[in-house]
Amino acid sequence: MAYIPSWSSSEPFPTPPESAIRLFYIQRSSNANVVIYDANLTANKSLNAKNPVHTYWIRYAEKGQYQELSSVQKTLAYGLYTNKMNGEIEPSYEGYFLAYRKRKFVVKLNPQGVPIALFPINGKLQVLKRIFVSVDESKFMPSVNYIELFGKDPVSGKDVYERFKP
């Protein structure tokens, strides 16, 4: 695994290191740990048909270590469902978060061969870069206050943003 820079508690939400295969990541208000979503590429640089996205933690609140998601985290919280889309020349995968199925996204390689995740932001498929989730942990079961989506318009390259309450 690549070097993970150190993090200090004076920086509440650390930014993970850049990666050529990074699709997007999730930061949460509850702690500094970050959930990473990377493209899972084969040796010939195409998306892995069985598992096109690799999801894992960078545990900044601990020692900054890389850690796989637990089975519960994969199935209830941060896991994805993906399915190959038919009729596409370059394999593309439609999917959704298991914890929030209302917005479907597409994982594919752009014309330059760079992996991207197209996600609905303000009603239009945009290149998703980052998600921030504000969590309310004051009750027995945590709940989500709001979600912020940060991305780029795939045509203009301009930054896009949406905040919503699920």
C-alpha positions as a Markdown table, in Angstrom:
| # | Residue | x | y | z |
|---|---|---|---|---|
| 1 | Met | 0.0 | 0.0 | 0.0 |
| 2 | Ala | 1.2 | 3.5 | -0.8 |
| 3 | Tyr | 2.5 | 5.8 | 1.9 |
| 4 | Ile | -0.3 | 7.5 | 3.9 |
| 5 | Pro | 0.6 | 10.9 | 5.2 |
| 6 | Ser | 0.3 | 11.6 | 8.9 |
| 7 | Trp | -2.8 | 13.4 | 10.2 |
| 8 | Ser | -3.2 | 15.6 | 13.2 |
| 9 | Ser | -6.4 | 16.2 | 15.2 |
| 10 | Ser | -6.2 | 19.9 | 14.4 |
| 11 | Glu | -7.4 | 18.9 | 10.9 |
| 12 | Pro | -10.9 | 17.5 | 11.4 |
| 13 | Phe | -11.3 | 15.8 | 8.0 |
| 14 | Pro | -8.1 | 14.7 | 6.3 |
| 15 | Thr | -7.9 | 14.4 | 2.6 |
| 16 | Pro | -6.7 | 11.0 | 1.4 |
| 17 | Pro | -3.6 | 10.9 | -0.9 |
| 18 | Glu | -4.3 | 11.2 | -4.7 |
| 19 | Ser | -4.6 | 8.0 | -6.7 |
| 20 | Ala | -4.9 | 7.4 | -10.4 |
| 21 | Ile | -7.6 | 4.8 | -9.6 |
| 22 | Arg | -9.6 | 6.9 | -7.0 |
| 23 | Leu | -13.2 | 7.2 | -7.9 |
| 24 | Phe | -14.4 | 9.1 | -4.7 |
| 25 | Tyr | -14.3 | 9.0 | -0.9 |
| 26 | Ile | -16.6 | 9.6 | 2.0 |
| 27 | Gln | -15.8 | 11.8 | 5.0 |
| 28 | Arg | -18.1 | 11.8 | 8.0 |
| 29 | Ser | -18.6 | 14.2 | 10.8 |
| 30 | Ser | -18.3 | 11.4 | 13.4 |
| 31 | Asn | -14.5 | 11.0 | 13.1 |
| 32 | Ala | -11.6 | 11.4 | 10.8 |
| 33 | Asn | -11.7 | 8.0 | 9.2 |
| 34 | Val | -12.3 | 8.0 | 5.5 |
| 35 | Val | -14.0 | 5.4 | 3.3 |
| 36 | Ile | -12.2 | 5.1 | -0.1 |
| 37 | Tyr | -13.8 | 3.9 | -3.3 |
| 38 | Asp | -11.1 | 3.0 | -5.9 |
| 39 | Ala | -11.6 | 1.4 | -9.3 |
| 40 | Asn | -10.6 | -2.3 | -9.3 |
| 41 | Leu | -8.6 | -2.7 | -12.6 |
| 42 | Thr | -7.4 | -5.8 | -14.3 |
| 43 | Ala | -3.9 | -6.3 | -15.6 |
| 44 | Asn | -5.1 | -4.9 | -19.0 |
| 45 | Lys | -6.4 | -1.7 | -17.3 |
| 46 | Ser | -10.1 | -2.5 | -17.7 |
| 47 | Leu | -12.6 | -2.6 | -14.8 |
| 48 | Asn | -12.8 | -5.9 | -13.0 |
| 49 | Ala | -16.2 | -7.4 | -14.2 |
| 50 | Lys | -16.9 | -9.2 | -10.9 |
| 51 | Asn | -15.9 | -6.4 | -8.6 |
| 52 | Pro | -15.3 | -3.0 | -10.4 |
| 53 | Val | -15.0 | -1.0 | -7.1 |
| 54 | His | -12.7 | -1.7 | -4.2 |
| 55 | Thr | -13.9 | -0.1 | -1.0 |
| 56 | Tyr | -11.7 | 0.3 | 2.2 |
| 57 | Trp | -10.9 | 2.5 | 5.1 |
| 58 | Ile | -8.0 | 4.8 | 5.8 |
| 59 | Arg | -8.3 | 4.9 | 9.6 |
| 60 | Tyr | -6.9 | 8.4 | 10.3 |
| 61 | Ala | -8.4 | 8.4 | 13.8 |
| 62 | Glu | -6.2 | 5.5 | 14.7 |
| 63 | Lys | -2.8 | 5.2 | 13.0 |
| 64 | Gly | -3.7 | 6.2 | 9.5 |
| 65 | Gln | -3.7 | 2.5 | 8.4 |
| 66 | Tyr | -5.5 | 0.9 | 5.5 |
| 67 | Gln | -8.2 | -1.5 | 6.5 |
| 68 | Glu | -10.8 | -3.5 | 4.6 |
| 69 | Leu | -14.5 | -3.0 | 5.4 |
| 70 | Ser | -16.1 | -5.5 | 7.7 |
| 71 | Ser | -18.9 | -7.7 | 6.4 |
| 72 | Val | -21.4 | -5.6 | 8.2 |
| 73 | Gln | -20.0 | -2.3 | 6.8 |
| 74 | Lys | -20.0 | -3.8 | 3.3 |
| 75 | Thr | -23.6 | -5.0 | 3.5 |
| 76 | Leu | -25.3 | -2.3 | 5.6 |
| 77 | Ala | -23.3 | 0.9 | 5.5 |
| 78 | Tyr | -20.7 | 1.6 | 2.8 |
| 79 | Gly | -20.9 | -1.3 | 0.4 |
| 80 | Leu | -22.0 | -1.0 | -3.2 |
| 81 | Tyr | -24.1 | -3.1 | -5.5 |
| 82 | Thr | -22.8 | -3.0 | -9.1 |
| 83 | Asn | -24.1 | -4.7 | -12.2 |
| 84 | Lys | -22.7 | -4.6 | -15.8 |
| 85 | Met | -24.7 | -2.4 | -18.1 |
| 86 | Asn | -25.7 | -4.0 | -21.4 |
| 87 | Gly | -25.1 | -2.4 | -24.8 |
| 88 | Glu | -22.0 | -0.5 | -23.8 |
| 89 | Ile | -18.9 | -0.7 | -26.0 |
| 90 | Glu | -16.5 | -0.2 | -23.0 |
| 91 | Pro | -17.8 | -2.1 | -20.0 |
| 92 | Ser | -19.7 | 0.2 | -17.6 |
| 93 | Tyr | -21.3 | -0.7 | -14.3 |
| 94 | Glu | -24.5 | 0.7 | -12.8 |
| 95 | Gly | -24.7 | 0.6 | -9.0 |
| 96 | Tyr | -25.9 | 2.1 | -5.8 |
| 97 | Phe | -25.0 | 2.3 | -2.2 |
| 98 | Leu | -26.6 | -0.5 | -0.2 |
| 99 | Ala | -27.4 | 2.0 | 2.6 |
| 100 | Tyr | -29.0 | 4.5 | 0.2 |
| 101 | Arg | -30.5 | 3.0 | -3.0 |
| 102 | Lys | -32.3 | 6.1 | -4.2 |
| 103 | Arg | -29.5 | 7.4 | -6.5 |
| 104 | Lys | -27.9 | 5.1 | -9.0 |
| 105 | Phe | -24.5 | 5.8 | -10.4 |
| 106 | Val | -22.3 | 4.6 | -13.2 |
| 107 | Val | -18.7 | 3.4 | -12.9 |
| 108 | Lys | -16.7 | 3.4 | -16.2 |
| 109 | Leu | -13.5 | 4.5 | -17.9 |
| 110 | Asn | -13.7 | 7.9 | -19.5 |
| 111 | Pro | -12.4 | 8.3 | -23.1 |
| 112 | Gln | -8.8 | 8.8 | -21.8 |
| 113 | Gly | -9.0 | 5.5 | -19.9 |
| 114 | Val | -9.4 | 7.2 | -16.4 |
| 115 | Pro | -11.9 | 5.5 | -14.0 |
| 116 | Ile | -14.8 | 7.7 | -13.0 |
| 117 | Ala | -18.0 | 7.4 | -11.1 |
| 118 | Leu | -20.9 | 9.4 | -12.6 |
| 119 | Phe | -23.4 | 10.3 | -9.8 |
| 120 | Pro | -26.6 | 12.3 | -9.9 |
| 121 | Ile | -25.7 | 15.8 | -8.5 |
| 122 | Asn | -28.4 | 18.4 | -8.9 |
| 123 | Gly | -30.3 | 16.0 | -11.2 |
| 124 | Lys | -27.5 | 15.5 | -13.7 |
| 125 | Leu | -24.8 | 12.8 | -13.9 |
| 126 | Gln | -21.6 | 14.4 | -12.7 |
| 127 | Val | -18.1 | 13.0 | -11.9 |
| 128 | Leu | -18.3 | 12.4 | -8.2 |
| 129 | Lys | -15.2 | 13.2 | -6.2 |
| 130 | Arg | -16.2 | 13.4 | -2.5 |
| 131 | Ile | -19.1 | 12.9 | -0.2 |
| 132 | Phe | -19.5 | 14.4 | 3.3 |
| 133 | Val | -22.0 | 13.0 | 5.7 |
| 134 | Ser | -23.1 | 14.9 | 8.7 |
| 135 | Val | -24.1 | 12.3 | 11.4 |
| 136 | Asp | -26.2 | 12.9 | 14.5 |
| 137 | Glu | -25.0 | 10.4 | 17.1 |
| 138 | Ser | -26.9 | 11.9 | 20.0 |
| 139 | Lys | -29.6 | 9.1 | 20.0 |
| 140 | Phe | -29.4 | 5.4 | 20.4 |
| 141 | Met | -29.3 | 4.9 | 16.6 |
| 142 | Pro | -27.1 | 7.3 | 14.6 |
| 143 | Ser | -29.0 | 9.3 | 11.9 |
| 144 | Val | -27.9 | 11.4 | 9.0 |
| 145 | Asn | -28.4 | 15.2 | 9.2 |
| 146 | Tyr | -27.4 | 15.9 | 5.6 |
| 147 | Ile | -25.2 | 14.7 | 2.8 |
| 148 | Glu | -23.0 | 16.9 | 0.7 |
| 149 | Leu | -21.9 | 15.8 | -2.8 |
| 150 | Phe | -18.8 | 17.3 | -4.5 |
| 151 | Gly | -17.9 | 16.7 | -8.1 |
| 152 | Lys | -17.1 | 18.0 | -11.6 |
| 153 | Asp | -19.1 | 18.5 | -14.6 |
| 154 | Pro | -17.8 | 15.9 | -17.2 |
| 155 | Val | -18.1 | 18.4 | -20.1 |
| 156 | Ser | -17.1 | 21.8 | -18.6 |
| 157 | Gly | -14.8 | 20.5 | -15.8 |
| 158 | Lys | -16.5 | 23.0 | -13.5 |
| 159 | Asp | -17.0 | 22.1 | -9.8 |
| 160 | Val | -20.5 | 21.0 | -8.8 |
| 161 | Tyr | -22.1 | 20.7 | -5.4 |
| 162 | Glu | -25.3 | 19.5 | -3.8 |
| 163 | Arg | -26.5 | 19.3 | -0.2 |
| 164 | Phe | -29.5 | 17.3 | 0.7 |
| 165 | Lys | -31.3 | 15.5 | 3.6 |
| 166 | Pro | -31.9 | 11.8 | 2.8 |
